Amino acid sequence: MERFEEFAHARGPAFLRLGYLLTGDRHLAEDLVQAALVDVYRGGSKVVASDRPEAYARRVLVNTWLGWQRRASSRERPFGPDDVATVASSAPVGRAGADAAPDFAADVAARDAMWHLLATLPPRGRAVLVLRFYEDADDATIASVLGIGESAVRSTAARALLRLREGLVAAPSEREALS
Amino acid sequence: MTPTRPGDPADPVEDLLRATLEQRAQDPVWRASLVTDAVRSARPRVRRVPPVVAGLSAAAAVVVLGVGAAAVARGAGTVSTPAAPGLLPTPVPTASGGRTGAGTSGPGSGAPDVEHSSCAQARAALKGATAEPHNRAMTMDPLYTGPGSGDWVSGGTTGTTAAGTSPADGAGAATGADSADSADSADSTGGSDGPVLTDTFAAGPSPTSDPAWETALTDLDLALDGRRFAYMNVGADVIVVNVVRGVDEKGATDLVRSCTPPGADVRTQLVDRSQTELEALYAEVSQQAPERFPDMSGAWVDTDTNRVLIGATTPPSRAQVLWVQERWGGAVAVADLTTRRVVVP
C-alpha cells in the first residue's frame, strides 16, 4: 500500500499529462488517471514492485481511454471539420522560412490549430502520435502498449499524420508555409 | 508516407506536433514555483500588529520617525512589522525585551524573559552541531530585472550578519551565559555534518530593504548566535528558515521556533539540499548544461524550491528536460523564460 502511494504520488503528474494529451480534457484526464491507478492497485504489490510499473500503468491508461472511446456515449467531437478548416485557415504555421523573424503569436495560433486537429483524430491514431511524439516511444513500445503489431503502429501513425497535414495545409498560405 | 522518427530530419508538421504536445502537457500541472518580483510586490503586505499593540507602541513609533527605524527598533527592543506601502513600519515591543540591547534583558536586566531562556535551552540542546560558514546570497528570480540581475545577487547585506559583526553586538555582553554559548558555537563551525543553517535571502527591492525585516532577521540571527543552521529566504511577508534535512532536525526547528522574534512571521521548512550542495550543483550545472542548452541564459539557485534552475530563452524540448531529469533528478529543473514556467518532464 505504501509503495503504491509512493508510486502514485511520484508518477501521478506524468500520467495526468499523458491523459490530458490523450483526452484533451483535464477532468477527463483526472478520471482516466484515477481509473488507471485503480487498475494498478488491483494488480497488487507485484505490479508496483515490478521493474517497470510505469509501463504497466501507461498501458492501462492508454487502453482504458481507448476502451472509453469505443463506447458510443463517450464519443466526443469537440471540433467539427468546418471548425478545423476555420482554425487552420486563420492559423498560419509559424515557420515560413529561416529568414523570417520569430512570430510568437503565429506559433501560438499554429499550436492551437494543431491541438484542435488532434482532437479530430481517431483515438488510436491520437494515442500513437502522443506516445511517439510526446513519450518518445519507439514502435515496439507503442505496439506493446496498444496491443497491436508494429506495422499497424506505423500505418496508423502515417494516416494520422496525413490527416494533420491535410488539415494544416487547408489554406493556400499554410501550403506555402509548409513547403 | 512513413513518419519520421525523433532525430530524423526536421518535418514542420511533426515539429509542430511535438511542440504542441510538449506545450499542452504543461497545462494541467502548471506550477507557480517561479514567483516573480512583480507578483511579490503586487501582493498586499500583511499587517500583523493588533490595533491595541500598535497603540501602545505609538510612542516608540514617534522615536522611530525621528531617528531611524532599524537602529531604534533594535535598541528599544522592538521589532518593526511591515507596513502598508507608503506607511512607516510599526514597531512592536518584543517579548524578549532588550535582548539586543545592553542591560535590558537576560541576567541582570530585571525583566522576565521567558522566550530568551527557552531560546537558550534550545541552543544548548544543539551544542556540538556543526554549521556552515556564512555564504553569500544565492537566490535569484529568473524574472527579476532589478539591480544585479543577470548575475548572482549578493544579498545578505543586512540582518544576516554574524553575531560578532552585528550592529547589536552588545547582545553577547547583555545576555551573559548566551555569549558563552556563542563562543562555543563559533568553535564548532568547522564540521559539515550537522544541520546546516546558512542564512541568505533574496536581494533586490523589498522586503530585504525594509528596516522592519532587517530587524526581524537580525534578532533571529542573534538568537541563533550567528550559527548558520538554515538559510533564510525572505518572501513577501514571511521569513522562511530552511532547515536541511538530516542531523538534529528537531533541535534546529525548536531553536528557530523558540527564538523567533515576536511580530515576525518566521516559518521553517525541511529541505533536502544544503547551501553547499546547491552551490556545488550550480557549478556543475553551469559547466555542463550549455552543451544541451546553447540558448540558456544562465543557471541560478532557487532557494524557494531548494533546487537549481536552468533558464532557457527558448521553449525547451522534452529531450532536453528529460536529459536534465536523468542527470540530476529533482535537484535541477528547467525554467522556460518565454512562458515563465518551470518545465517538468
Contacts between the chains, C-beta under 8 A, distances in Angstrom:
chain1	res1	chain2	res2	distance
A	13	B	29	4.6
A	13	B	344	6.9
A	14	B	345	7.2
A	16	B	28	5.3
A	16	B	29	6.1
A	17	B	25	4.2
A	17	B	26	7.7
A	17	B	28	6.3
A	17	B	29	6.4
A	18	B	25	7.8
A	20	B	24	6.9
A	20	B	25	6.8
A	20	B	27	6.7
A	20	B	28	4.8
A	21	B	21	5.6
A	21	B	24	6.2
A	21	B	25	5.8
A	26	B	27	7.5
A	26	B	28	5.1
A	29	B	28	6.4
A	93	B	12	6.3
A	93	B	16	6.2
A	95	B	12	5.2
A	95	B	15	7.3
A	95	B	16	7.5
A	104	B	338	7.7
A	107	B	19	7.7
A	110	B	16	5.8
A	111	B	16	6.9
A	111	B	19	6.3
A	111	B	20	4.4
A	111	B	23	5.9
A	111	B	24	7.7
A	114	B	16	5.3
A	114	B	17	6.0
A	114	B	20	4.3
A	115	B	20	5.5
A	115	B	24	6.0
A	118	B	17	7.8
A	118	B	20	7.4
A	129	B	17	6.5
A	129	B	21	8.0
A	130	B	21	6.4
A	132	B	3	7.3
A	132	B	6	8.0
A	133	B	6	7.6
A	133	B	14	6.8
A	133	B	17	5.3
A	133	B	18	4.7
A	133	B	21	5.6
A	134	B	18	7.5
A	134	B	21	4.1
A	134	B	22	6.9
A	134	B	25	6.3
A	134	B	318	6.9
A	136	B	6	5.7
A	136	B	318	6.8
A	136	B	319	7.2
A	136	B	322	7.8
A	138	B	5	7.7
A	154	B	2	6.5
A	154	B	3	7.4
A	157	B	3	4.7
A	158	B	1	5.6
A	158	B	2	6.2
A	158	B	3	5.7
A	161	B	1	7.3
A	161	B	3	5.1
A	161	B	13	6.6
A	161	B	14	7.1
A	161	B	17	7.8
A	162	B	1	6.7
A	164	B	13	5.7
A	164	B	17	6.5
A	165	B	13	5.3
A	168	B	13	6.2
A	168	B	16	7.5
A	177	B	12	7.8
A	178	B	12	5.3
A	178	B	13	6.9
